[in-house]
Amino acid sequence: SCKGEGIFYTLRAEEEIANSAFPDGAIIESIFPVVSDLDDPEYLVISGVSIWYKDISSDSAWIQLPRPSGIDDTSGALTSVVEHYDGTGSAIYASYYDSDSSSSSIYSYKLPDEGWISRGVNLPDSGNYYLFSDPTDYTNIYVNQRLYGEESTNTDTQLYYFNTSGNLNFSAVTAIELDAPVIDMAYDGTSYWMISSNLNIFQGNKLYQSSGSLDSFTEVEFITADSTTFGEDVALTSLGIIETEASGTLLLVGADDEDSGGFLYSSTDLGTIWTSAKMSGGQIPSSFCDLDPTNDSGIDDLIFMGNRDILSDNRYDGAVYYEIDYTDTSALKISGNTIADQSVYDSAELRNEMIYSAYKLYNDNTDLTQGYVLYVGSTGGLWALKSSNLEWSLQ
């Protein structure tokens, strides 16, 4: 999806990362808008080792949020950030893990300046918490509770959700037995979709679909047109749902095959039959963002696909991004850079970074002809591509 959710924290948790001020050296994992009502974005939020926001209606500076009181600067790590909408406005919810006490906590913050509120939780064990917003209207939050063994291998993982105000009284999603951490969630207008995977040991890869209920998911098999099933030694890395004018819903799943590198799986019938495409150079899809969500933005039928390189020493290297032309959803065309000036892109360090997320922000939501800014979060900071000059720049 366009919004990353800190899904690669497990692979960098043991790295010594400086909590440097944005933008120099900051890893940016997630980018998402925070709204005053569901049709009116008010702030843009980015997160990595810290959280920043800016007023979406002006060319204002990025403001870094302080850590919640009690979160240690050294042992406390931000694991995920999401939006939660309560019917009148939105707050961001953040999860932190303290390595000294092996405990997790959840806080909320209503922008711009209402401060952090500690949220009580009733989960039976601690472990790491990873939050996912209900992608229908952001009124519900899922939390994936993870316990890890040696080499960051998942030993136990559960999925919970809440849909009440006040303290977070989580209810278990009992109709699902997870074999691996949740990597991403998305919504197609009728059903929730979710992928799980142990990214670094290529096990536990599964795709789930709900029937619209918050607590009921069933596993979906990957069966290609020639009736071959999805491989075992594969890690699922990304999930995207794109609404197309010509063919309706396009479901995308990125995968990392331990033996042969990256694959892109696509389905136009909500997961009944899949088409697979091997990525060139071993690149592995890490995020998807529709560049033409309104079908009148000047970029026709293109998806921005962030990539990463193969896993090495428990971390991922950078890789170029690609574009997916979905004019014909039965035969997706994967190409290199076309939306930016090629010479500028060739010299930009973005091509060497791992891309976590992307978000397209229109300069005027009521008049899309006024242009846009495409923000991209990466291991090398926050990058932006403005429609006015089509050049990548580090923010």
Secondary structure, DSSP 4 states (H G I P E B T S, - for coil): --S--STTHHHHTTS----PPSSTT--EEEEEEEEEETTEEEEEEEEESSEEEEETTTTPPPEEPPPPTT--TTTEEEEEEEEEE-SS-EEEEEEEEETTTTEEEEEEE-TTTS-EEEE-B--SS-SEEEEEE-TTTS--EEEEEEEE-GGG-EEEEEEEEE--SSSB--EE-TT---SS-EEEEEE-SS-EEEEEEETTTTEEEEEEEESS-TT-EEEE--BBTTSPBPPSSEEEEEEEEEEETTTEEEEEEEEEETTTEEEEEEESSTTSSBEEEEPGGG-EEEEEEES-TTS-SSSTTEEEEEEE--EETTEE-----EEEE-SSTTS-EEES--SS-HHHHHHSGGGGSPEEEEEEEES-TT-GGG-EEEEEEETTEEEEEETTT--EEE-
